[in-house]
Amino acid sequence: MTGSLKIKKTSSGKEYFYVRLSYKDPHTQQWKTKDIKTGLAVKGNKRKAESLINSYVEEYAYLEQLSIIENHIQPTVELSDFLDIWIEEKKCDIRGNTYDTYKCRIATINRYFSPRHTLLRDITPKILNDFYHYCLNYGWVSQKDQSLHPLSVRSVRSCKSILYAAFDDAVLKGLIASNPVRDTKVTNKKNRDFSEEMLFLTEDEIRKMLCFLDEHYPFLKPIAFVGVYYGLRREEILGLKWNAINYENRELTIRHTVTGNRTIYAEDKTKNKSGHRTLNLFPTAELCFKKLKQQQEENREFFGDTYCDTQGYVFTHEDGHPYRPDFISAAPTRSVFSWAARPAAERMRGGASIARSLFVR
């Protein structure tokens, strides 16, 4: 494998360095190329970009090797072992948060199949349908007392999607003749029969909730307020940085997210392209952010050298450590994010009214 620098120009006219890797495909023995974004502008960064070539060559050396599956799979491999190997092979191609989610779903699948020692080649649509039915009744295990409870339909369908992809790869590798997931379904009922009912709070209920937070959980109130006022996702709220707030132009730019549960992943991108957006910075929101900034500076002075530098995040614990993404999903603020699903105009109208009563004092 070899590497070289290439220059690409964005639609705005800016030029950036890319590392182009040239390697020989282990299956076809044909030469292929892969371009890796460095994030370095062309001007003044050539040496820095050149220093990345060797590390990228080392990181992507697996492209010239046979897959983990082909090197380790035996004809009598069990489904649970196959899935463990499969997800590790996919690790380099998916986002960290996606990998964690897949691992969690595969743990659910393996909890059912591992004790049964079911072979990959013996899986049939009926076996998979029995698995779906079991999960819908006993798929979730309580961490407190290990009791069994129903797994949500959405989670079971997520397991099915992972199985579908894994079995497709097994077909391509010649391990099985066909994908048994194609002839399965999670339930005979239509999707709408399992759709979750959205519970929307009224303006008065939102006001009471924020007042409750103000009295009992004051550190959570600003997070809940931003969720109500702008209807942001939790990943977007925790990803807000001070440099995203432009007081002069009265703008709030959503461009950074924080995801994950066991592991926190910070990324300079949103869930989808439309998620990167600029919102109006309204007076009440500006007041909220300025109060937060003042509190953060006071905390920084109080904790001194033990204060954690969070790279400019707006919402942090008192000692500067970032919040975990699942932190604000827990009670008592969970209802805020259901309410945030309301139409934007309605959110803004209600949020502004509530905010005035809480923040303008």
Phi, psi and chi 1 to 4 in degrees:
 res  aa     phi    psi   chi1   chi2   chi3   chi4
   1 MET       -  136.8  177.6  179.9  -69.2      -
   2 THR  -125.2  159.5   60.9      -      -      -
   3 GLY  -134.4  148.2      -      -      -      -
   4 SER  -148.9  162.5   59.1      -      -      -
   5 LEU   -90.0  139.2  -73.8 -177.0      -      -
   6 LYS  -129.8  152.4  -65.2  -66.8  178.5 -178.7
   7 ILE  -113.1  130.9  -62.9  175.0      -      -
   8 LYS  -125.1  145.0  -69.4 -172.2  178.7 -177.1
   9 LYS  -109.0  133.5 -176.9 -178.7  -67.2 -174.2
  10 THR   -80.8  172.3   65.8      -      -      -
  11 SER   -63.6  -23.5   57.0      -      -      -
  12 SER   -85.2   -3.1   62.0      -      -      -
  13 GLY    96.9   -4.1      -      -      -      -
  14 LYS   -78.8  143.8  -65.3 -177.3  178.3  179.6
  15 GLU  -109.2  135.9  -66.1 -176.7  -32.2      -
  16 TYR  -131.3  152.4  -70.1   89.3      -      -
  17 PHE   -83.5  140.5  -80.5  118.1      -      -
  18 TYR  -125.6  149.1  -79.5   69.8      -      -
  19 VAL   -99.8  120.1  172.2      -      -      -
  20 ARG   -98.4  119.1  172.4  162.2  -66.9  179.5
  21 LEU   -96.8  133.1  -58.3  177.5      -      -
  22 SER  -113.1  125.7  -60.6      -      -      -
  23 TYR  -146.5  162.6   64.9   96.7      -      -
  24 LYS  -100.5  121.9 -174.5  174.8  -71.5 -172.1
  25 ASP   -62.7  127.0 -172.6  -77.4      -      -
  26 PRO   -67.4  -19.0   25.5  -34.7      -      -
  27 HIS   -88.9  -49.7  -63.6  -77.5      -      -
  28 THR   -96.3  -14.8   64.8      -      -      -
  29 GLN    62.2   19.7  -63.1  -58.0  -53.0      -
  30 GLN   -95.3  149.1  -60.0  -65.9  -42.5      -
  31 TRP   -78.3  137.1  -77.1   93.8      -      -
  32 LYS  -131.4  166.2  -67.8 -174.5  176.3 -178.7
  33 THR  -128.9  152.9   60.5      -      -      -
  34 LYS  -141.2  125.9 -177.6  179.3 -179.2   66.0
  35 ASP   -97.7  128.4  -69.0  -17.5      -      -
  36 ILE  -112.6  126.0  -47.4  -63.4      -      -
  37 LYS   -72.4  131.4 -178.6  170.7   65.0  174.1
  38 THR   -95.9  -24.0   67.1      -      -      -
  39 GLY    78.2    8.0      -      -      -      -
  40 LEU  -101.3  127.0  -62.0  173.5      -      -
  41 ALA   -67.0  151.5      -      -      -      -
  42 VAL   -63.5  -43.4  169.4      -      -      -
  43 LYS   -66.1  117.2 -172.8  175.7 -179.8  179.6
  44 GLY    77.6    9.5      -      -      -      -
  45 ASN  -125.2   16.4  -74.0  -48.3      -      -
  46 LYS   -63.0  -47.1 -174.3  174.6 -178.5  179.3
  47 ARG   -62.6  -41.6  -73.2 -171.1  177.4 -178.8
  48 LYS   -64.0  -39.5 -174.5  179.7  -67.3 -173.7
  49 ALA   -66.6  -40.5      -      -      -      -
  50 GLU   -63.3  -32.9  -72.0  176.1  -23.0      -
  51 SER   -69.8  -14.8   67.1      -      -      -
  52 LEU   -86.6  -15.8  -64.0  175.2      -      -
  53 ILE   -58.5  -50.9  -66.6  177.8      -      -
  54 ASN   -62.2  -38.7  -71.6  -22.8      -      -
  55 SER   -67.2  -36.0   61.9      -      -      -
  56 TYR   -70.4  -37.9  -79.2  135.2      -      -
  57 VAL   -60.2  -41.8  168.1      -      -      -
  58 GLU   -69.1  -42.0 -177.7  178.4  -14.0      -
  59 GLU   -65.5  -36.7  179.8  179.8   -7.6      -
  60 TYR  -103.6   21.1  -71.5   90.2      -      -
  61 ALA   -61.6  -24.9      -      -      -      -
  62 TYR   -62.3  -19.4   70.4   89.6      -      -
  63 LEU   -63.9  -24.1  -66.7  173.1      -      -
  64 GLU   -94.7    4.5  -71.1 -171.0  -39.1      -
  65 GLN  -111.3  155.6  -56.8  168.2    0.3      -
  66 LEU   -65.7  150.6  -70.6  173.7      -      -
  67 SER   -63.3  159.6   69.5      -      -      -
  68 ILE   -57.5  -40.0  -60.7  174.5      -      -
  69 ILE   -60.8  -47.1  -70.3  178.4      -      -
  70 GLU   -66.9  -27.4  -69.6  168.7  -47.4      -
  71 ASN   -83.2  -23.8  -76.7  -27.3      -      -
  72 HIS  -122.8  -13.3  -65.5   85.4      -      -
  73 ILE   -80.8  131.0  -69.9  -62.2      -      -
  74 GLN  -104.3  158.4  -59.6  -63.5  -38.3      -
  75 PRO   -57.5  -27.4  -24.4   34.2      -      -
  76 THR  -101.8   27.6   55.9      -      -      -
  77 VAL   -66.8  140.9   64.6      -      -      -
  78 GLU   -80.3  153.9  -65.4 -177.0    6.7      -
  79 LEU   -58.1  -43.2  173.6   61.4      -      -
  80 SER   -62.8  -40.9   54.8      -      -      -
  81 ASP   -67.5  -39.7  -67.8  -26.9      -      -
  82 PHE   -61.1  -43.9  171.0   78.2      -      -
  83 LEU   -65.3  -37.2  -68.8  175.6      -      -
  84 ASP   -62.9  -41.6  -71.9  -21.9      -      -
  85 ILE   -71.1  -40.8  -63.1  172.9      -      -
  86 TRP   -60.9  -44.7  176.0   80.8      -      -
  87 ILE   -68.5  -32.6 -171.9   57.4      -      -
  88 GLU   -69.0  -33.1  -67.3  -52.8  -44.4      -
  89 GLU   -67.6  -34.2 -175.8 -178.3   54.6      -
  90 LYS   -79.7  -12.7  -69.3  -66.7  179.7 -176.3
  91 LYS   -55.4  -36.4 -173.1  174.9 -176.7  177.7
  92 CYS   -75.9  -14.3  -62.1      -      -      -
  93 ASP  -106.3   -5.9  -59.3  -36.0      -      -
  94 ILE  -125.0  161.8   57.2  179.5      -      -
  95 ARG   -67.7  153.0  -63.5  170.9   59.2 -173.9
  96 GLY   -57.6  -42.3      -      -      -      -
  97 ASN   -65.9  -37.9 -171.8   42.4      -      -
  98 THR   -64.5  -40.6  -56.4      -      -      -
  99 TYR   -60.1  -44.7  170.2   78.9      -      -
 100 ASP   -61.4  -40.6  -72.9  -13.7      -      -
 101 THR   -64.7  -44.6  -59.1      -      -      -
 102 TYR   -61.4  -42.2  -79.2   16.1      -      -
 103 LYS   -60.3  -39.8  -74.0  -78.2  -73.3 -175.2
 104 CYS   -65.0  -43.7  179.6      -      -      -
 105 ARG   -66.9  -40.6  -64.8  -70.7  179.8 -114.7
 106 ILE   -65.2  -33.5  -72.8  175.7      -      -
 107 ALA   -61.6  -39.1      -      -      -      -
 108 THR   -64.3  -44.2  -61.3      -      -      -
 109 ILE   -63.3  -46.1  -62.2  170.3      -      -
 110 ASN   -68.2  -29.1  -72.4  -10.3      -      -
 111 ARG   -61.5  -28.3 -168.2  160.1   51.9 -117.6
 112 TYR   -87.7  -46.5  177.3   86.2      -      -
 113 PHE   -86.6  -29.8  -75.8  103.7      -      -
 114 SER   -59.6  -46.0 -174.1      -      -      -
 115 PRO   -65.0  -23.2  -20.0   33.2      -      -
 116 ARG   -86.4  -13.3  -68.0  167.9  170.3   78.5
 117 HIS    53.8   41.4  -58.1  -71.3      -      -
 118 THR   -74.8  128.4  -49.0      -      -      -
 119 LEU   -77.0  148.8  -59.1 -175.8      -      -
 120 LEU   -55.6  -45.3  172.5   69.6      -      -
 121 ARG   -71.7  -14.0   66.1 -172.7 -176.3 -174.2
 122 ASP   -95.5   -2.3  -67.6  -21.2      -      -
 123 ILE   -69.1  130.9  -64.3  -68.4      -      -
 124 THR  -123.5  164.1   63.9      -      -      -
 125 PRO   -55.9  -37.6  -29.0   36.9      -      -
 126 LYS   -64.0  -41.8 -178.7 -177.2 -176.5  -52.5
 127 ILE   -61.4  -40.5  -69.8  175.9      -      -
 128 LEU   -69.4  -40.7  -67.8  175.0      -      -
 129 ASN   -63.3  -36.9  -79.6  -32.1      -      -
 130 ASP   -63.7  -38.1  -70.9  -17.1      -      -
 131 PHE   -63.8  -44.9  163.4   67.1      -      -
 132 TYR   -59.5  -45.2  -57.5  151.9      -      -
 133 HIS   -62.2  -40.4 -175.7  -94.7      -      -
 134 TYR   -62.5  -45.6  175.4   86.2      -      -
 135 CYS   -62.9  -37.9  -73.8      -      -      -
 136 LEU   -66.5  -15.5  -70.3  170.6      -      -
 137 ASN  -112.7  -34.4  -70.0  -81.7      -      -
 138 TYR  -138.9   20.7  -47.4  105.2      -      -
 139 GLY   -76.5  -17.7      -      -      -      -
 140 TRP  -105.8  129.2 -178.4   71.3      -      -
 141 VAL  -107.0  124.2 -179.2      -      -      -
 142 SER   -68.1  132.2  171.3      -      -      -
 143 GLN   -73.8  -18.3  -62.5  -61.9  -43.7      -
 144 LYS   -78.9  -52.3  -66.5 -178.0  178.2  179.5
 145 ASP  -127.2    8.8   55.6   10.8      -      -
 146 GLN    62.8   19.7  -59.4  -59.7  -56.4      -
 147 SER   -75.2  154.8   57.5      -      -      -
 148 LEU   -99.0  138.5  -57.8  179.3      -      -
 149 HIS  -139.9  163.1  -56.3  -87.4      -      -
 150 PRO   -63.9  142.5  -22.9   34.1      -      -
 151 LEU   -93.9  142.3 -164.9   63.5      -      -
 152 SER   -61.9  152.8   70.4      -      -      -
 153 VAL   -59.5  -39.6  175.6      -      -      -
 154 ARG   -60.8  -41.4  178.4 -179.8  -63.0  178.4
 155 SER   -67.9  -39.5  -63.7      -      -      -
 156 VAL   -65.6  -39.4  179.1      -      -      -
 157 ARG   -67.6  -30.6  -73.9  176.5  177.9  156.4
 158 SER   -65.4  -40.9  176.3      -      -      -
 159 CYS   -61.1  -41.1  -69.5      -      -      -
 160 LYS   -62.5  -41.9  177.2 -174.6  173.6 -178.8
 161 SER   -62.2  -40.7  -63.1      -      -      -
 162 ILE   -66.2  -43.0  -68.4  172.0      -      -
 163 LEU   -61.7  -39.4  -75.1  167.7      -      -
 164 TYR   -59.7  -47.6 -170.6   99.7      -      -
 165 ALA   -66.1  -40.8      -      -      -      -
 166 ALA   -66.1  -43.9      -      -      -      -
 167 PHE   -68.3  -32.7  -83.7  103.0      -      -
 168 ASP   -61.0  -42.6 -104.4    1.9      -      -
 169 ASP   -65.4  -36.5  -82.7   -2.6      -      -
 170 ALA   -64.5  -35.8      -      -      -      -
 171 VAL   -66.0  -44.6  172.1      -      -      -
 172 LEU   -63.3  -32.2  -68.7  174.1      -      -
 173 LYS   -82.3   -3.6  -54.3  -62.4 -175.6 -174.5
 174 GLY    78.5   17.1      -      -      -      -
 175 LEU   -81.2  -30.7  -61.1  172.3      -      -
 176 ILE  -138.1  162.7   53.9  176.9      -      -
 177 ALA   -83.8  -33.1      -      -      -      -
 178 SER  -150.3  164.6   61.8      -      -      -
 179 ASN   -91.0  110.7 -171.5  -22.6      -      -
 180 PRO   -70.3  -16.5   27.0  -34.7      -      -
 181 VAL   -69.8  -24.7 -175.0      -      -      -
 182 ARG   -57.7  -32.2  -65.2  179.6 -175.1  -85.9
 183 ASP  -101.6   26.6  -61.1  -40.6      -      -
 184 THR  -121.2  162.3   66.3      -      -      -
 185 LYS  -149.4  147.9   48.6 -171.9  173.5 -177.6
 186 VAL   -69.4  -37.2  171.7      -      -      -
 187 THR  -155.2  155.7  175.4      -      -      -
 188 ASN   -79.8  -15.6  -69.2  -34.8      -      -
 189 LYS   -82.0  157.0  -63.4 -174.1  178.0 -178.3
 190 LYS   -74.2  158.1  -63.0 -179.9  179.5  179.3
 191 ASN   -55.1  -39.2  -70.4   -8.4      -      -
 192 ARG   -65.6  -22.2   64.8  172.2  176.6  -93.0
 193 ASP   -70.3  -17.6  -65.5  -30.6      -      -
 194 PHE  -115.5    7.0  -71.3   94.1      -      -
 195 SER   -67.9  141.4   60.2      -      -      -
 196 GLU   -78.3  136.2  -62.3  177.6   -0.5      -
 197 GLU   -78.8  124.6 -179.1 -177.6   -2.1      -
 198 MET   -81.0  127.5  -64.3  -62.6  -69.1      -
 199 LEU  -103.2  115.9  -59.9  176.9      -      -
 200 PHE  -103.9  134.8  -60.8  114.0      -      -
 201 LEU   -91.3  147.2  -57.6 -178.7      -      -
 202 THR   -78.7  170.0   64.8      -      -      -
 203 GLU   -61.3  -38.5 -177.7  174.5  -29.1      -
 204 ASP   -67.2  -38.3 -176.2   57.7      -      -
 205 GLU   -67.0  -38.6  -71.1  170.5  -26.9      -
 206 ILE   -63.6  -42.5  -69.5  -68.6      -      -
 207 ARG   -61.0  -43.3 -177.9 -177.4  -66.6  107.3
 208 LYS   -64.9  -39.7  -70.0  179.1  179.6  178.4
 209 MET   -65.0  -44.6 -175.7 -168.4   66.0      -
 210 LEU   -66.2  -35.2  -69.5  180.0      -      -
 211 CYS   -65.2  -39.0  -72.7      -      -      -
 212 PHE   -62.0  -44.8  171.9   82.1      -      -
 213 LEU   -63.6  -39.2  -66.6  178.6      -      -
 214 ASP   -60.9  -33.6 -168.4   30.9      -      -
 215 GLU   -84.8  -40.6 -179.8  179.1   -4.0      -
 216 HIS  -107.4  -31.8  -60.6  -78.0      -      -
 217 TYR  -133.8   65.5  -55.9   92.6      -      -
 218 PRO   -60.1  -28.6   20.0  -32.1      -      -
 219 PHE   -71.0  -18.0   60.0   95.4      -      -
 220 LEU   -91.7  -16.7  -75.7  178.6      -      -
 221 LYS   -61.2  -43.9 -171.7 -179.9   79.4  167.7
 222 PRO   -61.7  -36.0  -22.1   34.1      -      -
 223 ILE   -65.3  -46.2  -63.2  175.8      -      -
 224 ALA   -63.5  -39.0      -      -      -      -
 225 PHE   -60.7  -46.5  165.0   71.1      -      -
 226 VAL   -65.0  -36.5  172.6      -      -      -
 227 GLY   -62.3  -42.6      -      -      -      -
 228 VAL   -71.6  -44.8  170.5      -      -      -
 229 TYR   -70.3  -40.2 -157.6   85.8      -      -
 230 TYR  -113.8   -9.4  -74.6  105.7      -      -
 231 GLY    65.5   36.2      -      -      -      -
 232 LEU   -81.9  152.7  -58.0 -178.7      -      -
 233 ARG   -71.4  159.7  -61.6 -176.9  178.5   93.8
 234 ARG   -61.6  -36.8   65.8  172.2 -173.7  175.5
 235 GLU   -64.0  -33.8  -66.5   83.7    1.3      -
 236 GLU   -76.1  -36.6  -64.8  169.2  -22.0      -
 237 ILE   -63.9  -50.4  -65.2  175.1      -      -
 238 LEU   -69.6  -20.8  -66.2 -173.0      -      -
 239 GLY   -86.9   -2.9      -      -      -      -
 240 LEU   -64.7  130.6  -85.2  178.3      -      -
 241 LYS  -118.3  158.8  -68.1 -172.0  174.3 -175.4
 242 TRP   -63.2  -30.1  -68.9  113.1      -      -
 243 ASN   -75.7   -3.4   59.9   15.3      -      -
 244 ALA   -87.3   -8.2      -      -      -      -
 245 ILE  -103.4  116.5  -55.7  172.3      -      -
 246 ASN  -109.4   99.3 -170.7  -37.5      -      -
 247 TYR   -69.9  -32.5  -67.3  109.7      -      -
 248 GLU   -67.0  -45.4 -176.7  176.8  -11.2      -
 249 ASN   -92.0   -1.4  -64.4  -26.4      -      -
 250 ARG    55.3   55.6  -51.4 -165.4   66.3   76.7
 251 GLU  -132.0  149.5  -67.5  177.4  -17.0      -
 252 LEU  -127.5  116.3  176.6   65.3      -      -
 253 THR  -103.5  127.1  -56.9      -      -      -
 254 ILE   -98.5  108.0  -51.0  -58.3      -      -
 255 ARG  -145.6   -3.1   55.7  170.8  174.8 -101.0
 256 HIS  -131.7  138.7 -176.1   86.4      -      -
 257 THR  -130.6  156.3   57.1      -      -      -
 258 VAL  -125.6  120.5  174.5      -      -      -
 259 THR  -126.3  176.6   58.6      -      -      -
 260 GLY   100.7  164.1      -      -      -      -
 261 ASN  -121.9  -71.1  -71.2  -43.1      -      -
 262 ARG   -66.7  -38.3  -67.7 -176.3  177.4   88.9
 263 THR  -119.6  136.5  -56.2      -      -      -
 264 ILE   -93.4  130.3  -63.5  177.2      -      -
 265 TYR  -118.2  118.1  -60.5   95.2      -      -
 266 ALA  -103.4  127.5      -      -      -      -
 267 GLU  -136.8  143.4  -60.0  177.8  -54.6      -
 268 ASP   -87.6   54.6  -72.8  -38.0      -      -
 269 LYS  -160.9  159.6   58.0 -177.1  177.9 -179.1
 270 THR  -101.5  178.5   52.2      -      -      -
 271 LYS   -59.3  -38.8 -175.2  175.6 -178.3  179.8
 272 ASN  -145.2  176.0   47.0   52.0      -      -
 273 LYS   -61.1  -40.3 -172.2  175.4 -179.4  179.9
 274 SER   -69.4  -16.5   61.5      -      -      -
 275 GLY   -70.2  -22.6      -      -      -      -
 276 HIS   -78.9  106.0 -170.3  -66.7      -      -
 277 ARG  -148.4  162.6   59.4 -155.5 -173.5  -83.6
 278 THR  -117.2  127.8  -61.2      -      -      -
 279 LEU  -112.6  159.2  -51.8  172.4      -      -
 280 ASN   -72.5  136.3  -68.1  -31.8      -      -
 281 LEU   -92.8  101.7 -179.1   62.1      -      -
 282 PHE   -81.6  156.3  -65.4   98.8      -      -
 283 PRO   -53.2  -42.0  -27.4   36.1      -      -
 284 THR   -67.9  -38.8  -47.3      -      -      -
 285 ALA   -66.0  -39.1      -      -      -      -
 286 GLU   -60.8  -42.6  179.4  179.6  -11.6      -
 287 LEU   -62.0  -41.5  177.7   60.8      -      -
 288 CYS   -60.8  -47.3  172.6      -      -      -
 289 PHE   -65.8  -38.2  -72.0  129.8      -      -
 290 LYS   -67.5  -36.7  -73.8 -176.3  175.2  179.8
 291 LYS   -65.7  -40.3  -76.0 -172.2  174.8 -178.7
 292 LEU   -61.8  -42.7  -84.5  173.8      -      -
 293 LYS   -62.2  -42.5 -174.8   65.3  173.3  177.6
 294 GLN   -63.0  -43.9 -179.4 -178.4   -8.2      -
 295 GLN   -62.8  -40.3  -68.2  172.0    2.2      -
 296 GLN   -64.5  -39.7 -159.5  172.0   84.2      -
 297 GLU   -66.9  -37.7  -67.6  -57.1  -39.2      -
 298 GLU   -65.2  -40.8  -68.7  174.3   -4.6      -
 299 ASN   -65.2  -38.6  -70.3  -26.0      -      -
 300 ARG   -61.9  -41.2 -175.6 -173.8  -61.4  -86.2
 301 GLU   -69.3  -38.1 -178.2  178.1   -7.4      -
 302 PHE   -68.1  -44.6  176.0   80.6      -      -
 303 PHE   -81.6  -19.8  -76.1   93.8      -      -
 304 GLY    59.4 -128.1      -      -      -      -
 305 ASP   -67.9  -19.2  -66.1  -20.7      -      -
 306 THR   -85.4   -4.4   61.7      -      -      -
 307 TYR   -69.0  136.4 -171.3   84.2      -      -
 308 CYS   -89.7  126.6  175.9      -      -      -
 309 ASP   -77.5  116.3 -176.4    3.6      -      -
 310 THR  -103.8   21.6   58.5      -      -      -
 311 GLN    59.9   35.7  -60.4  179.0  -15.7      -
 312 GLY    84.1   21.7      -      -      -      -
 313 TYR   -73.5  145.4  -75.2  114.1      -      -
 314 VAL   -75.2  -44.1  172.5      -      -      -
 315 PHE  -105.2  116.9  -62.7  105.4      -      -
 316 THR  -144.5  166.4   66.7      -      -      -
 317 HIS   -68.2  169.7  -70.2  -75.9      -      -
 318 GLU   -59.9  -31.7  -70.8 -175.9  -16.9      -
 319 ASP   -89.2    9.2   63.1   -4.7      -      -
 320 GLY    92.4   -9.2      -      -      -      -
 321 HIS   -69.8  140.9  -80.1   86.2      -      -
 322 PRO   -70.6  152.4   25.6  -34.1      -      -
 323 TYR   -75.0  148.0  -71.3  123.8      -      -
 324 ARG   -75.7  143.9  -63.8  176.4   62.4   87.7
 325 PRO   -57.8  -31.6  -29.1   37.6      -      -
 326 ASP   -81.6   -3.9   56.8  -12.1      -      -
 327 PHE   -63.4  -46.7  178.6   79.5      -      -
 328 ILE   -85.0   -1.5   58.5  173.3      -      -
 329 SER   -84.5  -18.3  -65.3      -      -      -
 330 ALA   -77.4  160.9      -      -      -      -
 331 ALA   -60.0  145.0      -      -      -      -
 332 PRO  -101.8   16.1   34.9  -34.4      -      -
 333 THR  -102.6    1.8   58.7      -      -      -
 334 ARG   -58.5  -37.2 -176.4  173.5  -64.7  147.6
 335 SER   -65.0  -22.9   55.2      -      -      -
 336 VAL   -60.5  -39.2  173.3      -      -      -
 337 PHE   -79.0  -21.5  -60.7   98.9      -      -
 338 SER   -70.3  -42.1  -65.3      -      -      -
 339 TRP   -64.5  -30.6 -173.5   87.0      -      -
 340 ALA   -67.0  -10.4      -      -      -      -
 341 ALA   -77.8   -5.0      -      -      -      -
 342 ARG   -63.0  159.8  -78.3 -176.5  167.8 -176.3
 343 PRO   -53.6  147.1  -26.1   34.4      -      -
 344 ALA   -56.4  -44.6      -      -      -      -
 345 ALA   -61.7  -39.9      -      -      -      -
 346 GLU   -69.5  -38.7 -172.2  176.1   -5.0      -
 347 ARG   -60.2  -47.0  -72.1 -160.4  -52.8  -91.4
 348 MET   -65.5  -40.1  -59.0  -55.9  -68.9      -
 349 ARG   -65.5  -47.9 -175.9  169.2   58.0 -108.7
 350 GLY   -69.3  -41.6      -      -      -      -
 351 GLY   -61.8  -41.2      -      -      -      -
 352 ALA   -64.3  -40.9      -      -      -      -
 353 SER   -64.8  -45.3  173.6      -      -      -
 354 ILE   -63.8  -43.7  -64.2  166.2      -      -
 355 ALA   -61.2  -39.5      -      -      -      -
 356 ARG   -60.0  -39.7  -81.0 -164.8  -64.6  -89.0
 357 SER   -73.7  -22.2   65.0      -      -      -
 358 LEU   -98.7  -35.8  -72.3  173.1      -      -
 359 PHE  -104.8  -24.4  -73.9   93.0      -      -
 360 VAL   -91.7   94.8 -179.3      -      -      -
 361 ARG  -125.1      -  -65.3 -179.8  175.0  175.3
